[in-house]
């Protein structure tokens, strides 16, 4: 068994492009089944210090593996993770 505090220390990385998403901020749990539904991370909308933070949910089925230092996930399609370059 692993504690939430141990999961929060692991960095989340997308397997397909190596992009670092950060660390887990929270979990979504199905209390009826007693299982984790998704990992929740907060992503800043822009790089400014006061940028708005968006919650990003990573469904449990998108986790490829949980290693000693990282959590590898499949590609995630969230616009705030891929800002358009002008």
Backbone as JSON, one array per atom type, in Angstrom:
{
  "sequence": "XXXXXXXXXXXXXXXXXXXXXXXXXXXXXXXXXXXXXXXXXXXXXXXXXXXXXXXXXXXXXXXXXXXXXXXXXXXXXXXXXXXXXX",
  "N": [[0.85, -1.16, 0.0], [0.43, 2.3, -0.65], [1.01, 5.58, 0.53], [-0.79, 8.72, 0.31], [0.86, 10.94, 0.67], [3.29, 9.91, -0.17], [2.75, 9.44, -2.87], [2.41, 12.08, -3.7], [4.97, 13.07, -3.79], [6.07, 12.11, -6.08], [6.87, 12.82, -9.46], [4.76, 13.65, -12.19], [4.76, 12.43, -15.43], [4.3, 12.63, -18.94], [4.25, 9.91, -21.08], [4.5, 9.8, -23.94], [5.72, 12.2, -24.84], [7.46, 13.09, -22.91], [6.85, 15.24, -21.31], [6.74, 17.13, -18.35], [4.39, 17.25, -15.85], [4.08, 17.98, -13.26], [3.27, 17.63, -9.81], [1.08, 15.52, -7.84], [-1.82, 16.99, -6.57], [-4.21, 16.33, -5.4], [-6.65, 13.7, -4.93], [-9.26, 11.95, -6.63], [-11.73, 10.04, -5.36], [-13.64, 7.07, -5.46], [-15.94, 6.5, -3.26], [-17.79, 4.5, -2.82], [-16.76, 2.22, -4.05], [-14.25, 2.24, -3.04], [-11.95, 2.97, -4.42], [-9.37, 4.7, -6.25], [-10.29, 7.18, -8.49], [-9.22, 9.22, -10.1], [-6.21, 11.2, -10.56], [-5.45, 14.43, -9.39], [-4.18, 17.41, -10.57], [-2.87, 20.74, -10.42], [-2.67, 23.14, -12.87], [-1.05, 25.95, -14.09], [-2.53, 28.57, -15.92], [-1.07, 30.41, -17.4], [2.41, 31.42, -17.49], [2.8, 33.31, -15.53], [3.21, 34.57, -12.18], [0.82, 35.03, -10.84], [-0.98, 33.61, -12.33], [-4.02, 32.03, -13.37], [-5.1, 29.01, -11.91], [-5.84, 25.81, -13.14], [-7.76, 22.9, -12.59], [-6.68, 19.7, -13.37], [-7.73, 16.59, -14.3], [-6.53, 13.35, -14.13], [-7.41, 10.42, -15.33], [-7.5, 7.27, -13.65], [-7.11, 5.01, -15.25], [-5.38, 5.91, -17.18], [-2.86, 5.87, -16.22], [0.31, 4.64, -16.68], [2.48, 3.48, -15.31], [3.66, 3.38, -11.93], [6.47, 4.5, -10.6], [9.53, 4.56, -8.62], [10.28, 7.24, -8.42], [8.73, 8.63, -10.24], [5.52, 9.09, -11.92], [4.21, 7.64, -14.65], [2.2, 8.59, -17.34], [-0.35, 8.14, -19.86], [-0.81, 9.97, -22.95], [-2.36, 13.11, -22.49], [-5.2, 14.97, -23.19], [-5.65, 18.01, -22.77], [-6.38, 21.34, -23.15], [-5.12, 23.41, -21.59], [-2.71, 22.31, -20.95], [-1.23, 22.4, -23.2], [-0.37, 25.1, -24.34], [-1.12, 27.45, -26.95], [1.29, 28.44, -29.31], [2.29, 31.58, -30.24]],
  "CA": [[0.0, 0.0, 0.0], [1.19, 3.54, -0.74], [0.32, 6.72, 1.14], [-0.96, 9.89, -0.55], [2.06, 11.79, 0.8], [4.33, 9.31, -1.0], [2.37, 9.71, -4.26], [2.59, 13.5, -3.98], [6.39, 13.33, -4.0], [6.44, 11.62, -7.4], [6.56, 13.72, -10.55], [3.93, 13.05, -13.24], [5.36, 12.64, -16.75], [3.6, 12.02, -20.07], [5.15, 8.96, -21.73], [4.7, 10.03, -25.37], [6.58, 13.34, -25.16], [8.35, 13.38, -21.79], [6.46, 16.49, -20.65], [6.55, 17.06, -16.91], [3.15, 17.92, -15.47], [4.15, 18.43, -11.87], [3.0, 16.65, -8.76], [-0.32, 15.34, -7.47], [-2.35, 17.89, -5.55], [-5.35, 15.71, -4.73], [-7.18, 12.48, -5.54], [-10.7, 11.76, -6.69], [-11.93, 8.68, -4.87], [-14.98, 6.51, -5.49], [-16.1, 5.99, -1.9], [-18.58, 3.27, -2.83], [-15.89, 1.11, -4.43], [-12.99, 2.33, -2.31], [-10.87, 3.02, -5.4], [-9.01, 6.0, -6.79], [-10.82, 7.4, -9.84], [-8.28, 10.03, -10.87], [-5.26, 12.07, -9.9], [-5.77, 15.82, -9.68], [-3.06, 18.33, -10.51], [-3.22, 22.11, -10.76], [-1.8, 23.66, -13.91], [-1.23, 27.39, -14.28], [-2.99, 28.93, -17.26], [0.1, 31.0, -18.05], [3.6, 31.29, -16.66], [2.94, 34.38, -14.55], [3.09, 34.17, -10.78], [-0.58, 35.1, -10.44], [-1.8, 32.96, -13.34], [-5.14, 31.22, -12.89], [-4.82, 27.58, -11.89], [-6.91, 24.93, -13.59], [-7.66, 21.51, -12.15], [-6.59, 18.71, -14.44], [-7.99, 15.24, -13.79], [-5.89, 12.28, -14.88], [-8.11, 9.18, -14.96], [-6.63, 6.2, -13.17], [-6.78, 4.07, -16.33], [-4.35, 6.49, -18.04], [-1.56, 5.69, -15.58], [1.06, 3.52, -17.27], [3.19, 2.85, -14.21], [4.08, 4.22, -10.8], [7.82, 4.11, -10.26], [10.02, 5.06, -7.34], [10.36, 8.7, -8.43], [7.81, 9.25, -11.21], [4.29, 8.42, -12.36], [4.12, 7.79, -16.09], [0.81, 8.57, -17.79], [-0.58, 8.23, -21.29], [-1.03, 11.33, -23.43], [-3.54, 13.75, -21.93], [-5.66, 16.0, -24.11], [-6.21, 19.15, -22.07], [-5.83, 22.55, -23.78], [-4.26, 24.2, -20.73], [-1.39, 21.7, -20.89], [-0.54, 22.67, -24.46], [-0.74, 26.46, -24.78], [-0.77, 27.73, -28.34], [2.46, 29.29, -29.46], [2.05, 32.64, -31.22]],
  "C": [[0.9, 1.24, 0.0], [0.36, 4.68, -0.17], [0.21, 7.86, 0.13], [0.29, 10.77, -0.49], [3.22, 11.23, -0.03], [4.04, 9.53, -2.48], [2.66, 11.16, -4.63], [4.05, 13.88, -4.22], [6.84, 12.92, -5.39], [6.0, 12.6, -8.48], [5.76, 12.97, -11.62], [4.51, 13.43, -14.6], [4.54, 11.93, -17.8], [4.59, 11.17, -20.86], [5.49, 9.37, -23.16], [5.66, 11.17, -25.7], [7.53, 13.75, -24.03], [8.0, 14.65, -21.03], [6.2, 16.26, -19.16], [5.32, 17.87, -16.55], [3.2, 18.48, -14.06], [3.86, 17.29, -10.92], [1.51, 16.6, -8.45], [-0.7, 16.34, -6.37], [-3.47, 17.23, -4.75], [-5.72, 14.44, -5.48], [-8.69, 12.56, -5.62], [-10.94, 10.29, -6.38], [-13.4, 8.29, -4.99], [-15.19, 5.85, -4.13], [-16.9, 4.71, -1.85], [-17.72, 2.05, -3.13], [-14.57, 1.11, -3.67], [-11.79, 2.36, -3.23], [-10.61, 4.46, -5.85], [-9.55, 6.1, -8.21], [-9.85, 8.2, -10.7], [-7.34, 10.8, -9.96], [-5.63, 13.5, -10.28], [-4.49, 16.64, -9.53], [-3.57, 19.72, -10.87], [-2.19, 22.63, -11.74], [-2.09, 25.14, -14.07], [-1.59, 27.67, -15.73], [-1.88, 29.6, -18.06], [1.25, 30.96, -17.07], [3.76, 32.37, -15.61], [2.7, 33.85, -13.14], [1.63, 34.11, -10.34], [-1.51, 34.46, -11.46], [-2.88, 32.08, -12.71], [-4.76, 29.74, -12.95], [-6.05, 26.8, -12.31], [-6.68, 23.54, -13.01], [-7.61, 20.61, -13.37], [-6.76, 17.34, -13.79], [-7.33, 14.23, -14.71], [-6.56, 10.99, -14.45], [-7.13, 8.06, -14.62], [-6.21, 5.26, -14.29], [-5.71, 4.62, -17.28], [-2.95, 6.39, -17.42], [-0.91, 4.44, -16.18], [1.77, 2.76, -16.16], [3.51, 3.87, -13.13], [5.43, 3.69, -10.37], [8.23, 4.66, -8.91], [10.03, 6.58, -7.27], [9.31, 9.38, -9.31], [6.54, 8.41, -11.39], [4.19, 8.69, -13.85], [2.67, 7.63, -16.51], [0.76, 8.62, -19.31], [-0.84, 9.67, -21.66], [-2.36, 11.85, -22.92], [-3.93, 14.9, -22.83], [-6.41, 17.09, -23.35], [-5.59, 20.4, -22.65], [-4.87, 23.33, -22.9], [-2.87, 23.59, -20.58], [-0.56, 22.02, -22.13], [-0.92, 24.05, -24.96], [-0.3, 26.69, -26.22], [0.41, 28.69, -28.39], [2.18, 30.3, -30.56], [3.34, 33.3, -31.61]]
}
